[in-house]
Amino acid sequence: MKECLSSKVLPKPEKQKSGADRPENWQVTEKQKKQIEELQKRNFKLQQAYQWGGEPERKHTKNIFNDEVLICDLLCFHHPLVLEALKKKIKAYMEYEGIAGIAFDAIGYQNYYDCKCPASLKLYKEYCEKNKLKPTPKAWKEFSFKTLIDFNNALVDYVHQLNPQAKTFNHIWPVYLPEPLYGNRLKMDFCGQTAAWYFYWDPLRIEQYSRKISVSQKKYWPNANGVAFIGYFDPMKHDMQFPYKSPAKVESELRAILKGGSRMLMVCGLADVLNNQDIAAVFKKFMKVNNKKDLKQ
């Protein structure tokens, strides 16, 4: 399986026109580019060209220079052993008493587009033969997107096979750059899609992302609920590797999410929020308690 741990970038895909699941101005603004440049000066991870979606592609160093843009390694979900291993984990967790659902994260492509490991190329060949397609950039792109969706949905189907009442959750990460907000295509009961990241995003962009998440949440599946994700890390607890977000900045992001129409929220890291009284107070202003008993607990 080691051969499937890396991905290599194909020629850059052509720029897509705005679509139903892609905000028109999803690219970063000039102001944000300047902020990124300032962060690069004091953040080693950013100097390595960490990609968070929307900014120009760069290379990062990992023993050698390569075209992979995600710092951590991901297993290639095209390899059949990956799905088999995950099913074993899911079954083991679901056997615990009181487990009401399963949450997923970090399912995607290491370079945000595709994977060209031997398992991926083998599956692509089978895909073309089955659908009577000639190997073309368009077919490759469709294959990469479809298999990403199918893998996620296979996990949901397996959870519901074990327990039809169980709920499934996920966070779309890493980003799939050809269609950043593809989460509504998944069967997940609660699909978290990034509306505000750990770095500086303009309120207008956050509002537009939130609107797409909200309006399109049941476009493909009636059970699906779109959840707006917001990232917050306290830089003092993470070696100053993330920018400082003031309570006012966090509040502006939450207001933009609310204005966009999203009514459910996912946050990481929760511990950083709870351990900062000022930030926690901001989140509390926007949270609704459905059960007074829960509030007392």
N, C-alpha and C positions, 0 to 999 in steps of 0.2 A: 504493500500500500504506500510505501514511501515515495514511489514514483509519482503519486498523485498529489503530493503536497505542494507543488508549485504550479503557477500559471504563467503563461507568456502572452504578451500583448500582440494581437493581430494588427494589421494596418488600421489606423484610426478610422472609426466609422464615420460616415458622412453625417453632418449636422442634421438633426431632425427638426421638422417644423413643429410648432406648438400643437399639442394634442390634448385630448380630454384629461389625460393624467399627467400632464407636464405644464406647469405654469409658464407663461410667456417669457417672463424675465427672471428665470430661475438662476441665471448666471450671477456671479458676484458683482457688486458695484465697484466703481473706482475707489470709493471710500473704504470698502472692505478689503480691497487689494492692498491698500496702504497699511491697514491694520495688520494684515497677514505678514507684510514685510517687516513691520516693527516686531511682531511676535517671533519671527525667524531669528532675529538678532539675539534673543535671550532664551529660546526654546530649542533644545537640541533635536527633539523629535520633529519639530517643524522644519528644522534645517535639513533633516533627512527626507523632506518632501512628503510628509504625511498628508494624505488626501482625505478631505471630509465632504467632497462633493461640490462641484461648481467652479472650482478654480482651475487654472491652466495646469496640465499634467507636468510633473517633474519626475526625476529619478530619485531613489533613495539608496543609501549604502547599506548593504547587508553582506559583509565579507567581500563581495565584489559589486560593481555597478551592474544593475539589471533594470528591467522594465517593470518590475512588480512595484506597486504603489502602496500596498497595505503592509504595515510593519510586521504584524503577527502572521504566522502560518495558518492556513485553513485546509482541512481535508477536502478533497474534491468529491462532491456529492454524486458525480457521474459513476464513481466506482461502486458496484453493487454491495461490497462489504460495508460501506459507510451506512447505507440505509439499514442493512441487516444489524449492524452494531447499535444503531440508534433505536431500532425496534426492541432490542433486548433491554436497553436502558429504560425505555418507556414502559415496557411490561413490568419491569422490576419496581419502578416507582408507583405504577398504578395498583400494585398489589398491597401497598401500605393502606391501612385503614384511615379513612378520612380524606384521602386525596381526591380533590374535586376537579383537577385539571392539570395540564402540562403547559409550561411556557418554553418557548424556543428563542434562540438568538444566534447571531453570527453564522447565518446561512447565506452564502453568496459566492461571488467570484473574487479572488484575491486581487485581480487587476481591475475590477469593477465592470468588466465586459464579458469575459469568457474564460475558458480553460483549454489548453492544448496538450494536456498530459495524454499518455497512451490510452487510458480508459475513456477520456473524452473523445478522442479521435475515433476510437473503435465504435463508440455509441453513435457518433455523428455519421459514420459510414452506414450503420444499420438504419439510422433515421432516414437517410437519403434513399436507400434501397427500398425501405418499406413504403415511403411516400412517392417513390419514382421521381426523385428530384436530382438534378445535376448539382454537384458541389459548387456553390457560388457564394460570394460574400453575403448575399441576401438569405440564402438557405442556412448558412452558418449562424447568422444573427437570429433568425427565427428559431433555430435549434437551441441556441444558448438561452434564449428567453423562455421558450416553452418548457425546457427541462428544469429550469430554475423554478418555475411555477408548479410544475408537476411534482417535483420533489417535496416542496412545502405541502402541497395538498395530499400527497401520499402519507405524510406524517399525521395530518389531521384525520384522514380516513382511518388510520391505524388506531389512533386514540379513541375515536368513536366506535370502532369495532370492538375494542376492549370494554368500553363503557359509553353507550349512546348519550348519557346525560353529562359526561365530562366536558369541560370547557377547554378550548385551546387558545393560547396567547402567543404572541411573538413580537419582536421588534425587527423591522426591516433594516438590516445592517450586515455586511457592508452595502453601500449604495449600489444600485444598478444604474449606471450613468445614462444608458439609452432611454430609460424610463424610471426616474427616481421614485415616483409614487405609484408603483405597480402593486402595492399591497392589497388593493381592493379586488385583485384577481384571485386572491387566496381564499380558501374556505375557513380561515381562522375565525373563531368567534369574536376575538378581540385582537385586531391587528394594529400594532403600534408603528406609526410612520413619523419620521422626524419632521417636526414643524419648527423647532428651534434647537440649534446645535450648541456645543460647548463654547464655540467661538462667537464672534460678533456677526449676527445677521440683522439686517434692517427689518423694522416692524412690518413694512409692506410685504416683504418676501415671506415673513412668518405668517402673516394674515392670509396670503394667497395659498400657501401650503396647507394651512388649516382648512381653508375653504374647500380645496380639492379633496382633502381627507374626509371632510364632513359630507359634502354634496355627493361624492361618488362612492360612498362606503358600501352601498348595497347594489351597486351597478351590475355585479356579476353573481353575488350570492346573497340570498335573503337573510341568512343567519349572521352575516358579517357585520361587525361594528368597527368603525374607524376610530382609532385612538391617537391623539396628538402626543408626540414624544418631545420632551424638552430635556436638554442636557445641562447639568450643572455640577461642576467640580470645584471644590475650594482649592485654589492654587497653592495655599500654604500646606495643604495635606498631600500634595502631589508634586513636590519638588519644583514648584513654579512652572510646571509644564503646560498649564492651561491659563488662559487670561483671566483676570479678575473681573467678575460680574458683580456690580453693585446691586443692592436691593432694588434701587430704582430701575436698573437695566432689566433685572429679572421680572419686575412688575410690568414693564413695558412689553416684554415678550409674552407674558401670560395674558395681558389685555389684548394683544394682537391675535393670539390663539383663540380667545373668546370671541373677538370680533369676527374672526373668520368662520365661526360656526361650530367648531369642535366643542363637545361637552364632556368628553372623557380625556383623562390625562395620564401619561406614563412618564416617569422621571428616573433618571440615573445621574449621579448616585444619590440615593435616598438618604444614606447616612450623612453625607455632606450637608444636605438640606436640614436634617433634623438637628445636627450638631452646631448649626449656625442660627442663633436665635432670630437675628434680623431677617435672614432668608426664609426661615421657617414661618415667621410671621407673615411674610408676603404670600407664601403659598396658602396659608390658612385663610387669608382673605378671599381666595378664589375657590376654596374647597366646600363642597356641600355634604353634610352628613345625612345619610338616608335613614339612619336608625339612631335614636337618642341613646339606646342601650350601648351601641358601638362607641359613642362619644365618651360615655362614662368609663368604658373599658380602656 
